[in-house]
Amino acid sequence: MGYGKSDDTRKERHSGNPKSSVNADVAQKKEGAGGKYTWGAAGDPPADAAMDKGDPNYDSEEDEHERKVNDEATLQPK
């Protein structure tokens, strides 16, 4: 019996959960794109911003054009 700590003893303040970040392998870690306020990972294609009618950059003519294109697509026979 030595005075040093043994690696075989379970420490009470450590999680026994195998999925805990303390015990997780590098391969099991999340491959996400960051945390809060992050807009995606590097290399991701930029997403189109949703336009709101209250937005100062809103273009009502573009909205009408999209509506006409969608109407024409639904009227064409398949």
C-alpha positions in Angstrom: 0.0 0.0 0.0 1.5 3.2 -1.1 0.6 6.8 -0.4 0.0 7.7 -4.1 -3.4 7.6 -5.8 -4.3 4.5 -7.7 -5.8 4.7 -11.2 -8.1 1.8 -10.3 -10.1 3.7 -7.8 -13.2 5.6 -9.0 -13.2 9.2 -8.1 -16.5 10.4 -6.7 -16.6 13.7 -8.4 -16.0 12.3 -11.9 -18.9 11.2 -14.1 -19.5 7.5 -14.5 -21.3 8.2 -17.8 -19.3 6.7 -20.8 -20.7 9.5 -23.1 -19.4 12.2 -20.8 -17.0 14.7 -22.3 -14.4 13.6 -19.7 -14.4 10.0 -21.1 -15.2 10.8 -24.8 -12.9 9.8 -27.6 -12.0 12.3 -30.2 -14.0 10.3 -32.8 -17.2 10.6 -30.7 -17.1 14.4 -30.4 -19.6 16.6 -32.2 -18.5 17.8 -35.7 -20.8 20.8 -35.5 -20.1 24.3 -36.7 -19.5 26.1 -33.4 -21.6 27.3 -30.6 -23.9 30.3 -30.0 -24.1 33.1 -32.6 -22.2 31.0 -35.2 -23.5 31.0 -38.7 -22.1 27.7 -39.9 -18.8 26.0 -40.5 -16.0 27.3 -42.7 -16.6 26.1 -46.3 -20.3 25.9 -46.0 -22.2 27.5 -48.9 -23.9 30.7 -47.8 -27.6 30.3 -47.1 -30.2 32.7 -48.6 -31.6 35.1 -46.1 -35.3 35.0 -45.6 -36.9 38.3 -46.8 -39.5 40.0 -44.8 -41.9 42.6 -46.1 -40.8 44.9 -43.3 -37.2 44.6 -44.4 -35.8 47.8 -46.0 -34.1 45.6 -48.7 -37.4 43.9 -49.6 -38.2 44.0 -53.3 -41.9 43.5 -54.1 -41.2 43.1 -57.9 -39.0 40.1 -57.2 -41.8 38.6 -55.1 -44.3 39.0 -58.0 -41.8 37.4 -60.4 -41.4 34.3 -58.2 -45.2 34.0 -57.9 -45.6 34.1 -61.7 -42.9 31.5 -62.2 -44.5 29.2 -59.6 -48.0 29.7 -61.2 -46.6 28.8 -64.7 -44.9 25.7 -63.3 -48.2 24.4 -61.8 -50.2 25.1 -64.9 -47.9 23.1 -67.3 -49.1 19.6 -68.0 -46.9 16.8 -66.8 
